[in-house]
Amino acid sequence: MQESELEIRSIFAAEDFGAAFTPELQAQEERLRKAAEQLQNM
């Protein structure tokens, strides 16, 4: 099997969504980020 490299890049930033990115959605995104980091560190 051949090794390969995967690069993950941001496509959008929070600022791109303006008022649609409500404080509630911001909090939800932060919770998801923390959960993903915890899974990655397992």
N, C-alpha and C positions, 0 to 999 in steps of 0.2 A: 504494500500500500504506500502511496506517495503522500508526503506531508504537504499541507497547504496552510495558508495564513488567511484569516478572516479579519477584515477591518470593519468596525462599526462606527458610523459617523452620524452625528445629529443632522436631522433634516429640518426640524422646526425648533424654534425657541419660544419660551413662554410669551415673550413680547409680541410674537407674530399673531397671537390670538386676541389681543386687546381686552376689551371688557368681557368677552365670552369666556375668558379664563378666570372664572370667579374664585374668590377665596376658598370656597368649598372644594372646587376642583384642584386648586393649588395644594390644599391639605391632603387630598386623596393622592395626588401624584407623589407628594413627599412620603406618605405611608408606603406606597408601592415601591418607591426607590429604596427605602430602608429595608423592606422585606426582601427585595431582590439582592441587596448587599449581604444580608444575613444568609441567604441561600448560597450565594457565591462563596462565602467564607466557611462553608461546611466542609 
